């Protein structure tokens, strides 16, 4: 997966992804965080890659991203564990 950071400030990031799967998953988890004031992706055109925009209030956007990714990984590990237990 390729991620291209288009804009980065302390409380805001705009990143372009090569597919829509991960930005949509990130958007869901980011919007659960009370420090996030805005998280959404857009595609200017069907042939263009999606861009995810995230804004926070008072919290470093990198820390918010890391927290969301860690939560995603934790949930995926739980799903994997539950699936293996089905045998």
N, C-alpha and C positions, 0 to 999 in steps of 0.2 A: 504494500500500500504506500502510495506517495502522498505526502502532505507538504503543501507549500504555504508558508506563512506570508500573507499579503500585508498585514499590518499588525503591530504588537505594541501595546502600551501596558502600563501596570494593571489597569482595570478593564482592558478590552483587547480582544484578538479577533482577527479575521483570517481564516485559513481555508485553503482550497484543497479538496480531496479528489482522488482519481475515480471514486465511485460513491454511491449514495448510502451504502449500507452503514458504514461506521459513523458518518456525521449524523444520521438519523438516530442511531443508538446513543451517541454522545448527547444529542439534544435532549432526549428523554431523561437521561441521568442528570445532566446539568440543570434541567428545570426543577429537579427535586431539591436542589441546594438553595437554601435561603439567601446565600450570598450572591446568587446569580439574579440579575435584574432582567436579562434578556439572553435567550439562546434560540437561534433559528438558523436554518440553512435556506439558500436560494439557488436557483439555476436560472441564469439569464436567458438561456436557450437550451433546447433539448440536446444539442451537440456539445454544450459546454459542461465543464466539471462543476459540481456543487461547491458553494462557499458557505462556511459556517461562521456566524458572527456571535460572539459571546461577550457580554458586559457584566461586570460585577460591581458590588458596592463595598468598598473598603478592603476587599480581599484580592490578593494577587491572582490573576487569571491563570497563571501556570499552576499554582497550588490547587485551584478549583478543577482544572483539567486532570491533574494527577489523581485527585480524589475520585473523580468520576471514572477514570480508567481503572483504578483499583477496585471500585465497586463493581464494575462490569466484569472484571476478571474473577472476583469473588463469586459472583452469581453464576458465571460460566462453569467454575469449578464445582459448585453445588449441583448444577444441572448434570454435569458429567458424572459426579458421584452418584446421584440419584439414578441415572441411566444404567450405570454399571451394577447397581443394586437390584435391578429388575431381573437378573438372570434366573 
